[in-house]
Structures are given as C-alpha cells and as structure tokens.
Amino acid sequence: MNNPVLETLLETLTPIYGKREAENICKYILPEAVKWDKTQQEDALRRLSRSEPWQYVIGKEWFYDIELKVTADTLIPRPETEELVHLILKNHTSQNLSVLDIGTGSGCIPIALKFNRPTWKVQACDISEKALKVAVENAKAYNLEIRFYQDDILNTSQNQNEKLDIIVSNPPYIPIEEKDLMHENVLMYEPHTALFVENKQPLIFYERIALYAKTHLNKGGHLYFELNEYNASRVKNEIESQGFTDVTIHNDLMGKQRMLSAVWQ
Ligand SMILES: C[S@@+](CC[C@H](N)C(=O)[O-])C[C@H]1O[C@@H](n2cnc3c(N)ncnc32)[C@H](O)[C@@H]1O
C-alpha cells in the first residue's frame, strides 16, 4: 500500500469498524477522497472518526446499483430494502402498473422500481419535506418521472381518485424502548422520524397503511412491507385481520423474516 490518502482513511476507520470492514468502506470513499483538498480531508476525517456513517460524509449510497444522494434528513438505504424491491420486480412484470411508496426517504424504492420498470406509474410520499427534496433530486438525476408529495400517513388527507396496483412501504418500525440497544452511529446521525415508533403502538404504521391500502388498491392489488424481524407474525396477523389474502412473510438473505406481501381482493 503506497497511497497516503488510503493509509490515513484506514487508520481512522479500522479502530471503529475493524480491518475488513474498514477496507471495504475505503472502496467507496477513496474515489471521493482523492478529490478532497486539505480542509475537506480534515473535515471528513474528523466526521469519520466520530463514527458518522461514511455515506453521510461522502453524501452518497448505492441502492440496487443506483448511486443516490443521502443527507442527514434521509435514512441510509439498507440491503434488506433492496431485497424488498427485488421481490416486487420478480413478482410483477406487467407493463402498466400504478405504484405508491409510503415513507420514501431518499426515494430509493420508487427510483429503483421506475428504473427497472420505466412504463410503471410511480408515486411516493413522505412526511419530511427535507427528505422529499433529496428524493426529487435523486429522481431528476436519472430523468425519472416520479410524483413525490408530502403526506402524513397517520393523518392523511390525500384521497387519490385513481386506484393503485401496488402499495409498498418501509415504515418506521423500531420501538423507542429499543433505542439503547442501537449502534451509536445510527442513533446519533440517522433521522429519528425514519426509525422510531411509540412503544404503545409499534404496529401503527402497518395498521394505518393497510387501512389506506384497502381503499386505494385495485381488486387484486398488492401490499408490500419491510418488517422488523421481531414483529413479523404480529404484522401478519394484523394484515390478515384487515381482510387481506395471501399474506406471506418472506425471509431475507440472512434468513430473517424481513418482508411481507399481501393481496387485496
Ligand atoms: C424507515 S424510513 C424508510 C425510508 C426509505 N423508504 C428507505 O427504505 O430507505 C421511514 C420513512 O417514513 C417517513 N415517515 C415517518 N413518519 C411518517 C408519516 N407519518 N407519514 C409519512 N411518512 C413518514 C420518514 O420520514 C422516513 O423517510
């Protein structure tokens, strides 16, 4: 190794992430780091040494092979959410479907769907105006026509006339009492509105989104959720009790119960 920038990055990252992970992270950071001037480099190293996620430091993450802008206002898209997108793409090959993503964050889900199914009509909403700004920017970077709008799904006033074929959501699902069990770098840097739900109502987003789906899905339309693995069967019961059929839990590549699909008849 004869690259001083790489050496400095590894020195900063190895104590936090371990050697292997630090080397892996450097693959993503180095192409950016070589462009930094002295001040930018110092600033980035200071942020990295405080365990700030590297994706926020370089302002980018890759999702489904698509480079996306991320900021402190957006959750960093996760690999299990790529699996949710993959499940939808695998299950639906028709040309003219209408899709809504609820709680879109960086716009990762609608962007990956529209990228791979350009003829679909894709919409997405979020309560966070700042996250929506980032999502709009991300879609624009790839010339993707996606409608983004602000909405609070727990108090929604949006009534779409046109029915949808697919509703998907990776909603906030971590009970606030589990806060202390989380990694410091998630807790300190990622938006809490994207992560947490009240202890009293851990399934509230699933309940409300399912209610919304019942009036907004076409007959035969599909509902997709990302799950907290510890709540999977409770969410399944809730969705079944609301009258959905074919309610199925799907495991992720780690064998965890992380996705659910259901049909509205
Ligand atoms: C777990 S994050 C998912 C973000 C993105 N879909 C992803 O997979 O990376 C949940 C998202 O829901 C949004 N959200 C939180 N409360 C909401 C509400 N009441 N109505 C609509 N969106 C909400 C948050 O701002 C956040 O972007």
Ligand as a Chemical Component Dictionary entry (heavy atoms), coordinates in Angstrom:
data_LIG
# 
_chem_comp.id                   LIG 
_chem_comp.type                 NON-POLYMER 
_chem_comp.pdbx_formal_charge   0 
_chem_comp.three_letter_code    LIG 
# 
loop_
_chem_comp_atom.comp_id 
_chem_comp_atom.atom_id 
_chem_comp_atom.alt_atom_id 
_chem_comp_atom.type_symbol 
_chem_comp_atom.charge 
_chem_comp_atom.model_Cartn_x 
_chem_comp_atom.model_Cartn_y 
_chem_comp_atom.model_Cartn_z 
_chem_comp_atom.pdbx_ordinal 
LIG C1  C1  C 0  -37.600 3.513  7.640 1  
LIG S1  S1  S 1  -37.610 5.050  6.741 2  
LIG C2  C2  C 0  -37.621 4.438  5.073 3  
LIG C3  C3  C 0  -37.016 5.364  4.070 4  
LIG C4  C4  C 0  -36.820 4.733  2.678 5  
LIG N1  N1  N 0  -38.074 4.226  2.139 6  
LIG C5  C5  C 0  -35.817 3.603  2.764 7  
LIG O1  O1  O 0  -36.232 2.433  2.666 8  
LIG O2  O2  O -1 -34.624 3.869  2.944 9  
LIG C6  C6  C 0  -39.263 5.631  7.029 10 
LIG C7  C7  C 0  -39.666 6.906  6.304 11 
LIG O3  O3  O 0  -41.002 7.222  6.699 12 
LIG C8  C8  C 0  -41.125 8.631  6.864 13 
LIG N2  N2  N 0  -42.233 8.886  7.789 14 
LIG C9  C9  C 0  -42.208 8.903  9.152 15 
LIG N3  N3  N 0  -43.425 9.182  9.642 16 
LIG C10 C10 C 0  -44.241 9.356  8.573 17 
LIG C11 C11 C 0  -45.620 9.668  8.419 18 
LIG N4  N4  N 0  -46.391 9.862  9.482 19 
LIG N5  N5  N 0  -46.142 9.777  7.174 20 
LIG C12 C12 C 0  -45.356 9.580  6.089 21 
LIG N6  N6  N 0  -44.041 9.275  6.154 22 
LIG C13 C13 C 0  -43.493 9.154  7.373 23 
LIG C14 C14 C 0  -39.774 9.064  7.391 24 
LIG O4  O4  O 0  -39.548 10.441 7.154 25 
LIG C15 C15 C 0  -38.823 8.133  6.621 26 
LIG O5  O5  O 0  -38.371 8.729  5.435 27 
# 
loop_
_chem_comp_bond.comp_id 
_chem_comp_bond.atom_id_1 
_chem_comp_bond.atom_id_2 
_chem_comp_bond.value_order 
_chem_comp_bond.pdbx_ordinal 
LIG C1  S1  SING 1  
LIG S1  C2  SING 2  
LIG S1  C6  SING 3  
LIG C2  C3  SING 4  
LIG C3  C4  SING 5  
LIG C4  N1  SING 6  
LIG C4  C5  SING 7  
LIG C5  O1  DOUB 8  
LIG C5  O2  SING 9  
LIG C6  C7  SING 10 
LIG C7  O3  SING 11 
LIG C7  C15 SING 12 
LIG O3  C8  SING 13 
LIG C8  N2  SING 14 
LIG C8  C14 SING 15 
LIG N2  C9  SING 16 
LIG N2  C13 SING 17 
LIG C9  N3  DOUB 18 
LIG N3  C10 SING 19 
LIG C10 C11 SING 20 
LIG C10 C13 DOUB 21 
LIG C11 N4  SING 22 
LIG C11 N5  DOUB 23 
LIG N5  C12 SING 24 
LIG C12 N6  DOUB 25 
LIG N6  C13 SING 26 
LIG C14 O4  SING 27 
LIG C14 C15 SING 28 
LIG C15 O5  SING 29 
# 
